[in-house]
Amino acid sequence: MKSEHIKIRYFTKAFLFRRTRLLLKDGLALGVIVLTLLWQFAPWMLHPQPHNLYVAPYGSDWYFGSSPERPLATLGRAVELARPGTIITVRPGRYYERLFLRKGGLPDAPVIFRAEKPGTVIFSGGAPNALASELLWRSEGNGIYSTRAPWWIYTFLADNERLLHCRTEKAFRQFVTRPMAYGAFVQIGNRLLLRLRHGIKPDNAVLTFNGPVPDRLANGVWRAANVWLEASYFRFEGIRFELGGGSGISLFRSRNLKVRECLFTGADNGIDASRAAPGRIDLSVINCASLNYPAGEWRPDWLTWKECYTHQRNMGLITVNRDSVIVQGNIVTGAAERPYSQY
């Protein structure tokens, strides 16, 4: 009897110990879930209608971002926390993010992205410099160098000069052997061939290329833009958009966009409103600039007029096929409307 009593006591203690451990583990898991939910939703509970969010390269997405002293680190986190009427103030820096905005503002309360200092905030679709610095170049002779491409590259710059994107290796080699030829590149699979002017060796410190290509939608639409809008009532002020690919800002079934004092570079178009919502667009573009890297060049001693030094059929500040658009005080350089290059 005594032995059985001891066994029962031992079993009871072991059972209680295991149950206590399970409860502690369950409690810890529940605590983690609660803290995660609080991190996601506490700013909304504390500030039901936040009016100001701040973003800076030195910030943290663990902050609420409601003060310049404790800013968020990414634009994406600011988008998650934004509500109608929110002003997102962005401090100087280059932000390697593509924004897909699916919730917007209201007619009397738009969501506003505002550069703290106009011209110092860059929304970039390019690859971070740290990644570009890791490219290893191998000489292929005649000033041509090769490397392994991290993804599909459609825009390449060398010291801010746009290189010609050739369609085939044969066309590339034919082009770069011409006297006075500009820089060019071609990609075959994951192999990238490049030749700069005068055949100089590539310097990773001055090379820039596009970041990963966004997925296409089910209908085949290419979402290549710095900012892709699937919602309405936004404003952008004092921001530079670079290397968006198709466009800096693209409206997809959205409307009511106001853009002021912004600069667009390295994309076919600054603003693409060709797929905006039906009816009135209510697009306003005031005091902006579109500066496309020189992509059109004709010289009688090495290119005929039909051999355009560009792949873009149309380049400019705005693509739109409707009225209800205000365009005022803008500057456009490097625009083009011409056939595709034979290369």
N, C-alpha and C positions, 0 to 999 in steps of 0.2 A: 504493500500500500504506500509506504513511504517513497519507494522508488517511483511509483506511478505519479505520486503527488509532485515529486521533483520534476518529472518529465512534463507534467501539465503546466507547472509554473514556468519552466524553460520555454515551452511552446508558446505560452501566452506572452512572455516578454519578447520573444523573437517576432511574433505576429505584430505586437504593438510597435516594435522598432521599425519593422518593414512598412507598416501603415504610416508611421510618422514620417519616414523618408519619402514615401510616395506623396504624402500631403505636402511636404516641403518642396518636392520637385514640381508638383502641380501648381503650388502657390507661386514658385519662382517663374514658371512658364506663364502663368496668368499675369504676374507682375510685369513681365517683359511685354506681353500683349498690350496691357493697359498703358505702359509707358510709351510704346510705339504709337498707339492711338492718340495719346495726349500730344505727342510730338507732331503728329499730322494735323490734329484738329484744335489744339489749344489756342493757336493764334486766332482762329475763327471765333472761338468761344470768348476769348479775352477781348477781341476786337471784331465784333459782328460785321462791321463794314470798314475794313482797313482802308485808310486814305493814303498812306505812305509806306512804301517798302524801299529798301536800299540794297544795292548789289555792289560788291567790290571784289577785286582779285584776291585780297587778303581776308575776305570774310569767311563765314562758315554756315553751311546749310543747317546746322543745329541751332543757330540763332533764329529769333523771330523776324529779324530784318527790319524792325520798326524804327531803328535809329541809325544815324551815320556811324556811331561808335561800334555797333554790333550788326554789321550788314550781312546779307546772305552772300554765298560764294558763286552761285550760278543763276543764270537767267531762268533756267528751267524750274528751279525751286520757287523763284518769284512768281512765275506763271501759275504754279500750283496754288499759291496762297492768294493770288489776286482775286479781287471781286469787282463788280461794277463800281467805277469811281476811284479805283486804286491808281495812284501815281507811283510808278517804279522809277526811282532815280538811280542811274547807273554811273558809278564813279569811273575815272579814266582807266583804260586797259583794253586788251584784246581778248574777246570771249569766243572760244572755239566751240560754238554751239549752233545747231540748227533748231529753230523753234517751230513747233507745230501747235498752233493755237486753236483749240476747239471750244473754248468758252470765252465770251467777250464781255462787252459792257452793255450799257443801255443808252437810249437816245440822249438822255440828260446826264449820263454818268459813264463816259467811255473809259477804257483802260488805257493809260498813258505810259509810254516808255520815253524817258527824258534823260538825255546826257547831262550830267552835272556841269561839265564844261563842253560845249558844242565842239565837235571835231576830234575829241580825245577818246571817244568810245567807239570800238570797232566790233561789229558782229561779223565774225569770220567763218567762212565755209572752207577755209584752208586747213592743211595739216599742221599741227603744232610744230614749232621750230625744233623741238627735241627729237621728233621723229624724222624730220628732214635731215638732221645732222647725222643720222645713223646710216644713211645711204652709202653703200660701198661701190665705187666706180671702177670699172675695168676698161682699159684702152682696147678699142677694136681697130685702131689704125685710121689714118686720114682725119684725125680730129673727132672721131666718133667714139662715144663712151657708152657703156651698158651697165645696168644695175637691175636688181630685182624690185619690181613695183609692189608696194604693199596692198594696192587695190587698183581699180580702174581709174586712170588719170586722164582727164580731158582738158585740163588747163594747167599750163606750166609757165612759170615766170622765172627769169634770170635777171637779177638786179632790176626788178620792176619792168622788164621788157617781156612782152608776151611772145612765146614761141609758137611756131606753126605746128598744129597737130595734123600730121600726115595720116592718111588712111591705110597705106600699105608700106612695107619695108622698101619695096622697089621705088615707090614714089619718094620716100624719104631720102634714099641714097641719091636719086636723080636731082632732088631739090638742093641738097646741101653741097653738091659739087659745083653749082653755078657760082660764077664770080659775084662777090658782094652779097651772098645769100645770108639772110637772117638766121637766127637760131631755129631749130625744129626738133621734133621728137615723134616717135612712133612706139606703140605698145603692141607686142605680139604675145598673147597669153599674159604671163607675169613678167616677161622680159621687156625692159624699157631701153630704147636706143635714143641717144640725145647727142646733138652737136650744137655748140654755141657759136656765135660769130667768131670768125678767124680760127676756129678749132681749138679754143682755149679749154683747159681742163675745168670741169665743173667744181665750183666752190659751194659746198653745202650751206655756208653762211648766208649766201645771197639767193638761194633757190627757194621757191615757193610753189606749192601745187595744191590741188583741191583735196579735201578730206574724203572720207568714204561716201560713195554714191547712195543716196536714199532709195528705199524700195519704191517700186512703181505701185500705183493703186490697181485695183482689179480691172479697171477700164483702160489700163495702160498709161495713164497720165504720170509723167515723171515729176516727182515732188522735189525738184532741185531748186531750192531757194533758201536764202538766209532765214526768212520768216514765211511760213506757209499758213495762211489764214483760212480756217473753216468756220469762223465766227465773225461777228460784226462789231462795229463801234470801237475802233482802236485809233490811237494817235502815236506818232513817232516824231521825236524832236531832237535835232542836233546829233544824229547817229550816223556813223559810216558803215555801209554794208559792203563787204568785199567777198569775192569768189563764191557767190551764191550759185553759180552755174547757169541755170535758166534765168533767174531773176533775183533781185535783192528781196523784194516782197511780192508774193503771189497770192491773189484772191481766188479762192475756190469756193464758190457758192456763198460768198460773203459780200458785204457792202459796208458803206460808211467808214471810209478810211481817210484820215488827214495826216499828211506827211509834210513836215516843215524843217527847212535848214538841214537836210540830210544829203549825204554823198554816196553815190553808187558806183562801184568799180568792179571789173572782173566778172561781169555777167552779160548775157545776151541783152537783157532789159533791166532797167532799174525797178520798175513796177509792172507786173503783168496782171491786168484786169480782164483778160479775154475770157476767163472762166468764172467771172463774178456771178453773184446771184441774179436771177432774172429781174427785169424792171430797172428802177433807178439805182445807180451805183453810189452816188454821192461821194465821189472821190475828189480830194483836194490836195494838190501838190504845189507848194509855194516855197520859193527861194531855195530850191534844191539844185544839185549838179549831178550829171552823169559823165564820168570820166572813164571811158573804156581804154584799156591799154592799146597803143597803136596796133591795130589788126588789119588795117587796109593800107597797102603801099603799092605804088606803081612806079617803076623806073624803066625807061625805054631801053636801057642797055642790058636788062636781064629778065624782065617780065613783060609779057604782052597784057593788054587791058583785060583779056578774057581770063588770064591767070591771076585771079584776085588773091591777095594775101590774107584770106579770111575764110572761116568755115561758117560764119554767121550770115544768114540771109537777111535778117533785120537786127539792128542794134540801136538802142536809144534809151530814152528816159522812161517812156510809158508805152505799153501796148494796150489798146482799149478799142472796143468796137461799138460804143454807145455814147450818148451824151450824159448830162448831169455830172460833168467833170470840170473842175476849176484848175487851170494850169497857169501859174503866174510867177514871173521873175526867176525863171530857171535857166541854167546854162548846160549845154550838151556838147561834148567833144568826142571825137572818135566814133560817131554814128555811121551806120552803113546800111544801104539797101541795094543789094547786088546779088548776082548768081553765086552759087557755091564755088569754091576753088576746085580746080581739077585734081588737086592733090588730096 
